[in-house]
């Protein structure tokens, strides 16, 4: 499982011109489900999301997590995180989990983050064409891979 985590002032998701999710200060998390992902991958990503110390403390040092910052979390499924462009110019998505299985795994990750984070957690719409608006704060962007490839 791969994730791109962005610290945001606010973020929202619209589908078909209608806003379906919005958060204020917090994290916007793009999640890509890789073929073969399971409970261990879900747990690794969920724990990292809620425990990343990327919010400023009283001294202005990135030292507190999203919960301590009283932030919200927006999770957005994004299979293109598994795009492989090592050959040619067109990404190959053969490493991504097929949509039917990926949907259930994404839902499990969303549920796990919701269990670990005491604040509000919302999501985009799986397998929809979404417009995601992000007001990145910092900018702060963190890459995660449950298989620890980077």
C-alpha positions, -999 to +999 in steps of 0.1 A: +000+000+000+013+034-009+002+068+005+010+104-002+002+124+030-002+162+028-005+186+057-033+210+048-050+241+059-081+226+043-091+202+015-122+190-003-134+164-028-161+170-055-177+145-078-197+157-108-195+193-095-209+184-061-188+186-030-189+153-011-162+158+015-144+187+032-119+190+060-103+220+078-067+217+092-054+182+090-041+156+065-051+148+030-041+112+023-040+097-011-040+059-008-030+034-035-038-003-029-012-027-042-019-063-054-016-085-024-021-059+003-036-072+035-041-064+072-004-057+079-003-031+051-035-015+063-023-013+099+012+000+089-003+029+068-031+037+093-007+039+122+018+061+103-010+085+091-022+091+126+012+092+143+033+113+119+047+142+139+043+169+111+024+196+129+041+225+147+042+225+184+042+257+205+078+263+196+072+261+158+088+227+155+071+198+136+066+177+167+030+168+171+006+144+153-028+151+137-046+142+169-026+165+191-031+192+165-069+186+166-068+180+129-091+161+105-082+135+079-094+132+043-086+099+026-088+096-012-083+064-031-057+068-059-047+037-079-023+058-100+002+058-070+010+023-082+019+035-117+051+020-129+069+042-155+103+025-156+096+014-191+083+037-217+061+068-212+027+052-204+023+041-168+016+004-161-009-002-134-005-040-132+008-037-096-025-022-085-051-044-068-082-049-090-110-024-081-134-050-064-107-061-039-091-026-037-124-011-026-127-034+004-091-029+014-095+009+011-126+007+032-107-013+058-079+013+059-105+041+063-121+022+092-087+016+108-077+052+106-112+062+120-106+038+149-071+052+157-079+089+152-103+105+176-111+134+153-131+135+121-122+112+092-139+115+058-132+101+023-136+107-014-156+083-036-139+051-046-135+047-084-150+081-092-135+109-111-128+134-083-118+170-082-096+173-051-087+207-038-058+210-014-045+240+004-012+224+013+004+239+045+042+242+044+042+226+019+046+193+038+042+161+018+053+126+030+055+094+010+047+061+026+050+025+013+039-004+035+065-026+019+091+000+028+104+004-008+112+040+000 
